[in-house]
Amino acid sequence: MSADEALPTDLPSMFEEIDRRIEALEAEIDQKAQAQEAASVKGEEERARAARAGELGPEWRTVQRRIDGGQTTLGDVFSGADESAAARALRELSRRNLASLREVWLKQDEDAEKKGSDADPSPAAKVSGAAAESHRHFEEAMQRVRDMLKDS
């Protein structure tokens, strides 16, 4: 039975089916989380390799040497706990890059709004839309459960 199919009408079967659907969703979420974690580890390894090779600039090379030497962590660099000159420079570079990316995405969203439904929204707009859609589905499911409980 898919998530779109009607739930059984008797209360015990309904709760069993809801429980089954929740378990299936949890398994799917766990599988996606594991895949994302593997991709994240691979991406981090590639970033570290590029930083060591100097492909990301001198700030990254310096910071990566410090990470490799156990003197800092990426979390410390970006949280501000690492106050070294290279970490400060990397944070400032990241701020500028993020501001630039934000401008590009805002422009992309403006263009998409002008062009209508055929245009490609920014990744930020896609995530916001997906979150809103997920919330809407959750609210609809909760309302169906409330209605069924009220009717039984």
C-alpha positions in Angstrom: 0.0 0.0 0.0 1.5 3.4 -1.0 1.3 6.6 1.1 -1.4 7.9 -1.3 -3.7 4.9 -0.8 -6.5 5.2 1.6 -6.0 3.9 5.1 -8.1 1.1 6.5 -11.2 2.2 8.2 -11.0 0.1 11.4 -8.8 1.8 14.0 -6.4 -1.1 14.8 -5.7 -1.7 11.2 -5.3 2.0 10.6 -2.7 2.3 13.3 -0.9 -0.8 12.0 -0.8 0.7 8.5 0.4 4.1 9.8 3.1 2.4 11.8 4.1 0.4 8.7 4.3 3.5 6.6 6.3 5.4 9.2 8.8 2.5 9.4 9.1 2.4 5.6 9.7 6.2 5.5 12.3 5.9 8.3 14.1 3.1 6.3 14.1 5.3 3.2 15.4 8.3 5.2 18.1 6.2 6.8 19.2 4.9 3.3 19.3 8.4 1.9 21.3 9.6 5.0 23.8 6.9 4.5 24.2 7.7 0.8 24.6 11.4 1.7 27.2 10.6 4.4 29.2 8.6 1.9 29.0 11.4 -0.7 30.0 13.9 2.0 33.0 11.9 3.1 34.1 11.5 -0.6 33.6 15.2 -1.1 35.6 16.1 2.0 38.4 13.8 0.8 38.4 15.5 -2.6 38.4 19.0 -1.0 41.3 18.1 1.2 43.2 16.7 -1.7 42.6 19.8 -3.8 43.5 22.0 -0.8 46.8 20.2 -0.3 47.6 20.6 -4.0 47.0 24.3 -3.8 44.1 24.1 -6.2 41.8 26.0 -3.8 44.3 28.8 -3.1 46.9 29.5 -0.5 44.5 30.0 2.4 43.0 26.5 1.9 46.5 25.0 1.6 47.6 26.6 4.9 44.5 25.6 6.7 44.6 22.0 5.3 48.2 21.7 6.6 47.0 22.7 10.0 44.1 20.3 9.8 46.4 17.5 8.8 48.7 18.4 11.7 45.9 18.2 14.2 46.2 21.9 15.0 42.6 22.8 13.9 39.5 21.4 12.4 37.2 22.6 9.6 34.6 23.2 12.2 37.0 25.4 14.2 38.0 27.3 11.1 34.4 28.2 10.2 33.0 28.7 13.7 35.7 31.3 14.4 37.4 29.2 17.2 40.5 29.1 15.0 41.8 32.6 15.0 44.8 32.1 12.8 45.4 34.5 9.9 44.7 31.7 7.4 41.5 30.8 9.1 40.3 34.4 9.2 41.2 34.8 5.5 39.3 31.7 4.6 36.3 32.8 6.5 36.3 36.2 4.7 36.8 34.5 1.3 33.8 32.2 2.2 31.7 35.2 3.2 32.4 36.9 -0.1 31.7 33.7 -2.1 28.4 33.1 -0.3 27.3 36.7 -0.8 28.1 36.4 -4.5 26.2 33.1 -4.7 23.2 34.7 -3.0 23.2 37.5 -5.6 23.3 34.9 -8.4 20.5 32.9 -6.9 18.4 36.1 -6.3 18.9 37.0 -10.0 18.0 33.5 -11.1 14.8 33.7 -9.0 13.9 37.1 -10.5 14.5 35.7 -14.0 12.4 32.6 -13.2 9.6 34.8 -11.9 9.6 36.9 -15.1 9.7 33.8 -17.4 7.0 31.9 -15.5 6.8 28.2 -14.9 9.3 27.1 -17.6 12.2 28.8 -15.9 14.6 27.0 -13.5 14.4 28.4 -10.0 17.6 28.7 -7.8 18.6 25.7 -5.6 17.5 27.7 -2.6 14.0 28.2 -4.1 13.9 24.5 -4.9 14.7 23.5 -1.3 12.1 26.0 0.0 9.5 24.6 -2.3 10.3 21.0 -1.4 10.1 21.9 2.3 6.7 23.6 1.8 5.4 20.7 -0.2 6.6 18.2 2.5 4.9 20.3 5.2 1.7 20.4 3.2 1.7 16.6 2.8 2.3 16.1 6.5 -0.5 18.5 7.4 -2.9 16.7 5.0 -1.9 13.3 6.5 -2.5 14.6 10.0 -5.9 16.0 9.0 -6.9 12.6 7.5 -5.9 10.9 10.8 -7.9 13.5 12.8 -10.9 13.0 10.6 -10.7 9.2 10.9 -10.4 9.4 14.7 -13.3 11.7 14.8 -15.4 9.4 12.7 -14.6 6.2 14.7 
